[in-house]
């Protein structure tokens, strides 16, 4: 239904790029990318995919990345999604992926749904569990509702790694990663596609 609705409106032909701002393995990302002709020459990404690619592009050798997100459901959903996206599901574990840790919160809890101190502590706890995997250099905020909470994650890195090493920690906001990736995708399409 979404596909036919989008095709009927012609709305997407007015744009060069689309970001699906839901941190999940969202079917709309693939659907839009596969139907490029119907919607024009769109650059398409989701914040999940953009975050994965951003981490991989920034990791130093021997370092890992992981995701801190909301509820328990997302542990398996995102772990399977990472493996599928990277094509590693048949090969088992990915040595660069430290995994997914959850806060037990909902997206709404991050901005006004709960006492800010409870949110802070749950995010600190989940981040701490992720950093205990060792050598974690990139932490993805696995919910658009976490935007603006980067310093909570960084404060845990100071406690776990010390101030000097914590400065090396990269905290990835999926929307910002998506915008940067879309810009690069549009440049790359122009540079590498036949005219």
N, C-alpha and C positions, 0 to 999 in steps of 0.2 A: 504494500500500500504506500509506504513512504517513497519508494522508488518512482511509482507512477505519479504520485502527487508532485514530486520534485520535477519530473520531466514535463508534466503539464504546465506548471507555472513558468518554466523557462528561467526562473530566478537565478539558478547557479551559472547560467551563461554570462551573467553580468560580472562574475568574479574570476580572479586568477587562482585563488586558493581557498581551501576549506579546512578548518581545524575542528575535529570532533572533540569537544571539551568534557569528556566523561572518561575517567581513569578506569578503563576496562578493556577487555577484548571486544570492542564494539563492532557489530556487523556493518554498521553504516560506513566505516572506513573502507573496508574491502568493496562494498557495493558501489560507492562513489568512484573508487579507483578503477574498478572494472568497467564502469559505464562512462568512461572519460569522453567518448564521442558524443554521447547524449547530452552531456552537461558542459561541453566545451573542453578546453585543455587544462583541466584543473590539476593543481598540485594538492594532494590530499594527505593528511595525517591525523592521527588521534594523539591525545596527550600521552597515552600509554606508549605507543610506538616511538614517539619523539623522545620520550624520557629514556627508553632503552638505547636508542641510537646515540643520544647525547652522552650517556654514561660510557658507552663503548668507545666513543671518540675521545673521551677525556682521561680514561684510566691509564695509569702508568703500569709498566710491566710488573706482574706479581700482585697487583692490587685487585680488589673486588668492589662490587656495587650491590646494593640491595634496596628493597622497598619497605617503607613504613606506611601503613594504610589504616583503614577503619576496622570493620568487623571480620570475624572468623571466616566467613564465606570466601573472602577475598584471598586468603592464603593459597588455597588450591587453585582458584580461578586464575590468579595472576602468575603463580608459578608455572602452571601448565601453559598459560599464554606466552610467557617469556620463552619457554622451550620451543613452543610451536613457532613463534615469530623468528627465533634464531635457527630453527631447523635442527635442534638438538634432542628432540624427544626420543629418537631411536637410540641415541648414544648415551643416555643417562645424564648424570650431573654435569653442570657447566662450572668449571673451576673459577670463573670470574663472577658468578652470580651467588651472592651470600644468602639469598632467600627473601622471604616476605615476613615481616612481623606486624602484628595488628594491635591496635589500641583498644578495641572493643567499643569504640564510639561510632556514631553515625556522622555523615557529612554535616548535618545541621548542628551537631554538638560543638563543632569547632568555632562557630561564630554566633554565640548567644544562646545555644541550646542547653548548655551546662555551666556550672560554676567554672570560671576560667582556671582556677587552681587545680581542679579535677582534670580538666583537659590537659593542662600543662604536665601534670604528673603522669598521666596515661601515655602521652606522647614521649615523655622522657623515658618511661619504662620500656616502651616498644623500641625506641631508638637504642637504648642500652643493650637490649637483647640482640639487636642486629649488629651492633659494633663489637659485641663479644665474639662474633664469628672470626674476628681478626682481619687485619689488612683491608678494612672497608674504607674506600676512598670517596665513593659517591653514595649518597643517600637520596633516593627519590621520594618525594612527598606524593604518596599514592592516592591522593584525593585533591581535587581542585579546591575544596574547602580548607585545605591546610595552607593556602597562600598567605604569606605574611608571618608564618610561624617558624621560619628558618632558624632564628636565633635560639629557639628552644632546642632544636636538634644540635646546633653548634655547641651549646653549653654542655650537652652530654659528651660530645667529643672531647671537650677540654677535660672533663672528669675522667674519661676512659683513656685518652691518649696523651694528655698533657697539652699545654698551651701551644707549644711549637708545632707539634704534629697535627693538632686540631686545626691549625690554619690551613692545612692542605686539604681538609675535608670539603667536598663539593656537595652542596644541597641543591637538588634539581627540582625546580618548579615546572611541571609538565606544560603549562600554558606558555610560559616563556620559552621553554625548549621547543615547543611546537611552532611558535612564531619564527624562531630562528631557523628551524629546519625547513619550513615552508618557503622562506626567502631563498634559502640555498637551493631547494628543489626547483623553484622557478628559474633561477639562474642556470642550473644544470640542464633543465629541459631545453632552454634556449641554446645552450652551448653544445649539447650532444645530440639533439634530435635533428633529423633531416628537415630541411625547410621546404 
